[in-house]
């Protein structure tokens, strides 16, 4: 589109390369930057409508296919090879630190969907302070805090043990496509997308379940003072019709936050992919995201100038 430009690239890590893509405003000044983390069995090009809409509003979007997913898989054996949580977190840090320095004076936000939403919370809570303290706000879309269909505790325990012995053993975790969106075309496209492969590994799945356990059990705590300017800002969105990530658990987690600038946005009856709901709904969602970001993209009061990432 003429009013935005897209740029593909690669982030070089210690053990390989991760596919990256950027959506840049072309017709208006960039007012904010947003790093986005995609969900399980997903990749960054599944969010094109949302990212395009944000860029048209002046929000530059940076995203990447996480380790084990999308175009970051260079061989079928790499499917689902996310590694442990420490590696997932280090990839986020590496990606943020690799952002172009010429944009460093523009406010930075971090957003995640589903699995990526859970990762966003963990990163905001436990990520390196020198990075997290320069993030203006955190946005969550249907975050994975608890699954609707929970695995047996014995299954989780045995899987955790097995992951330490055979971490890279692949495990197919087939998701019900009809639960993704109320738009049948979105569900069909997701099923037919070879990059959405539903494959995890024992180590990766165990790490994901450990993160949800930490969030739901209160062991991972997001506190005030983590973000830029000594304030943690949270926008939390979830649909009541989500049958993948549990809405009630999501709301309970939010209600327990001891944070001043927090907002919970409920979408009545909406499914899991809020950004891909039918008709005007996806437009409304993109506008809601953009408005929250832009409302917090002005100069911070009484905050001395300091170098950004």
Buried (B, 14 or more C-beta within 10 A) or exposed (E): EEEBEBEEBEBEBEEEEBBBBBBBBBEEEBBBBBBBBBBBBBBBBBBBBBBBBBBBBBBBBBBBBBBBBBBBBEEEEBBBBBBBBEBBBBBBBBBBEBBEEEBEEBBBBBBBBBBBBBBBBBBBBBBBEEBBBBBBBBBBBBBBBBBBEBEEEEEBEEBBEBBEEEBBBBBEBEBEBBBBBBBEEBBEBBEEBEBBBBBBBBBBBBBBBBBBBBBBEEEBEBEBEBBBBEBBBBBBBBBEBBBBBBBEBBBEBBEEBEBEEBEBBBBEEBBBBBBBBBEEBBEBBBBBBBEBBBEBBEEBEEEEEEEBB
